[in-house]
Amino acid sequence: MSWKNFLIGSVLSLFAMSASAQEAPAADPGPPMGISLLTVNLNPGGAAAFTQFMTKWVEAANKINYAGHWSATARAAGGPDNIGFARPFWSFAELGDQTAPLVEAFGQDEAMKLGKSISGSVASTQTEIYIMRPDLSRPAPPSKDPVVAMLVLQIDIKPGMQVAYENYVKKIVEASNKTNQANWIGLSGGPGSAHDYIVGIPYTSWAAMDTQPMSILKRLTTAFGEAEGQKISAAGAAAIENINTVLRRSRPDISRPMPQ
């Protein structure tokens, strides 16, 4: 098997795993356990073909009333082109579903033809699992406005500093509640994750980025006093090895969100 055919098969199977799900119950299933995150790194000039491929994937999922749902984002600034697909899951059992919507909707030949159409577009793929951490989050109130951008913080901590880091973030949650500042979703790394934690800060408009919340240090010192706030901040800084910040924009054209 050539590397191109192997890549095509890998992309198809990764999409099946990343977007698959068991049939959700009619009732609200509640908050998800985590997200399966598939990142597709694109070769220069590969975005158009890949977008066409994903448009057909969404069409196939709708055609067969597929149970899987996902949100797509693209890198908004800096670095090579990549597309990220985040799918919530409520049980690890869902990740074993290998349903192939393209094959079921269009047949084997058409599915392989579609796969070959992106053989020169995809440089590499990566699948990661992250676990939702409501104790490390301060989600925004429900809104009918769609998220148009997401600031993602990829956080790695020093060995043995997990408890210290999580205690620090819990203090940030407490301080943010007291000052009514900032909203975010926190997740911790699961199988195959590239980072120890990620934080997602959603924006329902680009203009919302013009107004930044109170700094973390200011929230801590306002909520707990100058000395205690500085102490908490120093403990958090001592636990963190590295933070990488990525700005991503929503791609509703190749997303398949959960029904409201």
N, C-alpha and C positions, 0 to 999 in steps of 0.2 A: 504493500500500500504506500503510495507517495505521501510526502508530508502534507501536500495540499489536501488530499482526500482525508487524511487523518485530521487535519485542522477543521475541515468542513464537518466531519462527523462529531468532532469534539464540541464545536459551536452548537450544533443541533442538539446534542445530548445535554449540554450545559443549560441551554434554554429550556429544555424539557424539565430539568431539575429545578432551575431557578424560578420558573413560572408555574410549576405544577402545584396542585393542592387537592386534597380530598374534598368531596362535596361538603360545603359549609352547611350547618344546620339552618333551618329557616329563622330561628331566633338569633338575636345578636350574640355572636360567639364571645364577646368581651375583648379585652386587650390581648394582642398577640403575645406569644412567648418570645418571639424574636423576628429577625429578618434574615432572609437569604439574599446576599448581595453579589451580583454578577457584574464584573467590570470588563468591558470589551475595549481593548486598546486598538485604535485604528491606524492603518498606514496613511501617509499623506495622500489626500485625494480620495480616500475610501469612504468618506461620510455619506455621500449621495447614494451609493449602491447599498450601503448598510441600512440607511433609512428606508429605502424601497423594500429591502428584505424584511425589516421589522414591521412595515405597514402591512405586508402580506401575512406576517405572523399574527398581528392583531386581528386581521380579517378572518384568519383560520380559527382563532380562538372564539371569536363571536359566532362564526358559522356553526361550530359544533357545541356551542354553549359551554365552553370550557370553564372549569371551576377556578382556574388560576387567575390571579390579578397581580399587577405590578405597577410601579411608578418608575418612569425613566427620567434621568437627568444627564446633562452633558457638562463637561468642564467649561466654565465661563471665561476663565482667564488663565494664561500660563500653561506651559507644558504641552505635550502632544494631545491630539484629539482622543477622547475616550467617552464611552457611554456607560452609565451605571444603571442597573435594573435592581430595584429593591422590592422584594416580595415578603409580605408578612406571613408567618406560619404560627399555628397554634399547637403543633405537636411535631416532634422530630420525624414521626412516621410519614408526614407529608412529603419529606424530602426524598423518600424512596420511590415516589410515583414517577414512572418513566413514560407517561403518556406523551405522544408526539402529535401535537395539533396539526402541523403541516401535512403529515402523512394521512391523518384521518380526514382532513378537510379537502385535500387536493390530490391524494394518491402518492405512492412512492416515487414515481418518475418525476412528477412536478416538484415534490419536496426536495429531491436531490438536485434538480435543476436550480431551484431557488438557493440551495446551499452553495452550489458552485458559483453562483453570481457574486458571492462575497469572498471567494477564495483569495482575491488580491487585496481585499479591504481590511481584513482582520490580522493584526500583528500578533496579538496574544490575548488570552482571557484569564481571569482569576475569579474564583468563587470563594466567598467568605461567609461565615455565620456569626451574627452578633445577637446577643441576648438583651431584651428590653430591661431597663433598670428604672422602674418608676421611683425608687428611693433616691436616685441620682438625677432626677428630672424635675422640671417645672414646666409642664406643657402649657401651650397657649389655650385660652378659652375656645370652645368650638366656634367655627366661622364658616360661612358659606363661600367665602372668597378662596379661590384656589391658591396654592403655594406656587409662586413663580420662580423662587430662588431659594437655595439652601446653602448656608455657610457651614462647612463641615470641619470640625476639629478632630484630627487624628492624634491620639495621645498615647505615648508609651511611658511607662513608669519604671523606676529603678527596681532591681530585684529585691524582693522582700518588703516592698513598700505599698502593697495593695491596700491593706487596712488603713494606713496613714492617708493614702490618696482618697479613699472612699469617705473617710471621716471628714476630710477637707471639703469634698464636694457636698456632703450633707450639711455642712455649716454654710456653704454658699446657698444651698436651697433655703435654709432657714433664714438667712440674711435677706435673700431676694424676696421671700414671702413678707418679711417685716417691712421692707422698703417698697414692695410692689414693683419690682424691677426685673425685667428680662424673662424670656421663656426659651426653653430648650428641651430636647429629648436626649437622654443619656443611655448608652448601651455599653455592655462589656463584651470583650472578645470571646467567641466560641470556637468550635472546630475550624481550622484553616484561616483564622483571622490574622490579618497582617499587623494589627495594632491591639494594644491592651484595652483601650476604650475609644469610643467615638462619641462626639457630641454634635447634634444637628440643630442648627438655629434657623427656623423657617421664616420666610418673608412672603407676604401676600402682595407686595408691590416693591419695585426697585426703589421707589422714593422713600420707603420705610428705612432704607439703609442710611439715609441722611441724618437720622436721629438715632444716636447710639445710647444705650442704657447707661446708667451709673456704672463706673468701673467696679470690678469685683472687690478690690481693696477698699474702695469707698463704701460699698455695701457692708462689708465685714466690719469696718470701723464704726459705721453708723449704727449697725445692729448690736454690736458687742462692746463698743468702746474702743478708743485708740489703741491701748496696749494689747488687749485681747485680740482685736482684729489683726494687728500686725503679727502677733504670735501665730494665729491661724494661717495667715497668708504665708509666713515663712515655713511653716510645717508643710503646707501644700507644695510650695516651690521645691522643697528638699526631696519630695517624693517623685517629682516628675523628671523624666529623662529628656523627653522631646515632645514638642507640639508642632504639628504641621497643619496649616490652614488651607482649605480648598474651597473656592466659590463655585457652586454648580447652579445651572439654570434648568428649570423644568422642561421636559419634552413631552407635552400632552399628546402630540401626534403619534407617538409610539408607546404610549402608556395604556394600561387597561386597569383603571382604578376600581376599588371595591364599590359596589352599588351603595348609594346613600339610603 
